[in-house]
Structures are given as structure tokens and as C-alpha cells.
Amino acid sequence: MKKITIVTDAWRPQINGVVRSIEQTVEELKCMGVEVVLITPQMFTSIPCPTYPEIRLALTVPGQIGHMLAGEEPTYVHIATEGPLGLSARSWCLRQGKPFSTSYHTRFPEYVSARWPIPENLAYAYVRYFHNAGNVCMVATESLEQELTEKGFHNLRRWSRGIDARLFRPMPKLDMPFDLPRPIFMTVGRIAVEKNLPAFLDLDLPGSKVVVGDGPAREELQARYPHVHFTGFRTGEALAETYAQADVFVFPSKTDTFGNTILEAMASGVPVAAHPVTGPGDILKGQEAAGALDDDLRAACLKALHCSPTAARALAESYSWRAATEQFWGNVLLANQPGNERLAA
């Protein structure tokens, strides 16, 4: 049996696109007959990340991750994140001459610059240094691949995402969901500075606005926008039922590399409104019936009111976790082919 060790700094109790993608990929790999070992912050003492306590930073001693990797004797190693665990795993692989793959999930440089006075170019120098040491770096979309290539990243390969179309599905619309008038414009995700939520909440739109989720900026935004309905954190069937009550799903972020919530909304039969940026721009490219892209987010929201719930559902159904995981596994195998030397360290 083939065995892969996946090292990730992003893990439960965090709920975000990175964690969901890894969870779904692990399940599919197991169904494909691959033995998976995870190294996550849950295995170590951790401390809250400054300004973002929901993220836990693992505390390890020198050599600890290397010892764990050596003990597991994995056929393959995949490093999912650029944090403390990922950096330790990267160092061990390089010392041992062990091929490894990485994945670029989040715009780490933009997130860091939004929270601390660190220039983006310095943060990009770090993530470029981190990922170029591997044999393959996986990215979710074509536009992100082009962007990172221009920034000097090498060995880029595509790894898309999937959707649980059985959980997220169209449901009957209630007359007054959340005791709010229609149309319902909804967004779902972490309530944090990098999600650009004021770009949505400031809009003059008919009906009502709903924000589903939690995060470090919730208290401030809830006080600033008293007429917006904040539901708090929801998962599973409760989240699926909530999605299905929206008339338009609004994705204001300009920094996400994909946008799993876009697929969840469309699978629920809800058209999407977003900026024409990496993520939504890739998903909705040539799919005007399923959603609207516009630099003017208000214009996109109003256009999306006239888009097709059926087209949105059909587009979401074209994404599957099995297909995405087969893509992931093919990249892992490529990273370990003889002669696939690293282009840069």
C-alpha cells in the first residue's frame, strides 16, 4: 500500500477552505487505497496566533517533526501550509533528499500585510523560498498559476476543488427566512479583515443582507452594521439549509485563491456575485447564467438576481472531490518521479 504523510498547520477546530479541502482529500485518498498519516497542530502544545486567536501555532522542539516523519516511513510527503509544522517538514525533506510536494492555499503575503506592517514583497520572498524547494507546488486555478509564475514560483501544477452536492442542494424557499424580507443577499465564511466584508455590507441593495460565520472582526462589524443579520457559525445540515434560503451569494473577497463557499452556494441553487478576481473569476468564466462578475460589486449583485439557480447547480455538479483528489494524487506521483529535480531552492 502506498503511504502519504500530509503535514498541515491548518486543522480543526479551524473551519475554513484549507481544512475542508484537506479533510475531503484525505477521505477520498483512503477510498482510493492510500494510507494517510496526518501531522497537525492537534498533536502539539499550541498558542493562539497574534490578532487571530482562532488559528493555533504549534510549538515543537528541534528535530521533533523530522523524528515523526522518519518513524512513519512515508512513501510520499505533502506539505500543505507554510507555517511552523510545514517549515520543519520542509527542512527534514531537504536534509534527507526526500522529494515532497506543497500546496498554495491562501494569499499568505496579503493576509500578513493586512494584519502587520510587513511589506508584501518580503512575505512573497518567504513563500517563494518555501514552495520552490519542493518538487511540485499545487495551485487551485489557472489565473493563480499565471500570477505565481510571474512572481517567480516554479513547478506549479493544478489541484482543483470539489463539492458535496448531496449535502448542499436546493431546498424550498421560505417566505420570510430569518424574519427578513427578500431578496436575501448572503455571504458565508470567516469574519476577518482579509475577507473584504465591508465591500458587501456597505452596498445599497434591496431586501436584506445576511452574514454566516464567525471570526475576529464579527463584533466590530456587527456593531457597525446593525441592519445586517449575523447568524453566527453553522455547519452540516444547518449550513446547507441556510445557503438554500439565499437569493444571491455574495463573495466580496479579493484575496482567496479559490472560494469553496462559491461551490457550496451554487450547489444550493444560489447564483453568485463577485469581483472578477482569482477564484470566482476562474469558476464563473464563461458561465454567465450561474453568476455575475463585476468590479462594481453592487452591479454584480443586481445582475445575479436574474441568473439561473438551475445553471448554478449544474456548474457546481461539474466539480467532484474524487476528480480533485485524483488530480492531487497525480501531482504527488509526479513530484516523486526520478529526474523531477527541483528548479530552485
Secondary structure, DSSP 8 states (H G I E B T S, - for coil): --EEEEE-S--TT--SHHHHHHHHHHHHHHHTT-EEEEE-GGGS-EEEETTEEEEEEE---TTHHHHHHHHH--SEEEE--SSHHHHHHHHHHHHHT---EEE--B-HHHHHHHHSS--HHHHHHHHHHHHHTSSEEEES-HHHHHHHHHTT--SEEE------TTTS------SSGGG--SSEEEEES--SGGG-THHHHT---SSEEEEE---TTHHHHHHH-TTSEEEE---HHHHHHHHHT-SEEEE--SSBSS-HHHHHHHHTT--EEE-SSTTHHHHTTT-TTTEEE-SSHHHHHHHHTTS-HHHHHHHHHT--HHHHHHHHHHHHHHHTSTT---S--
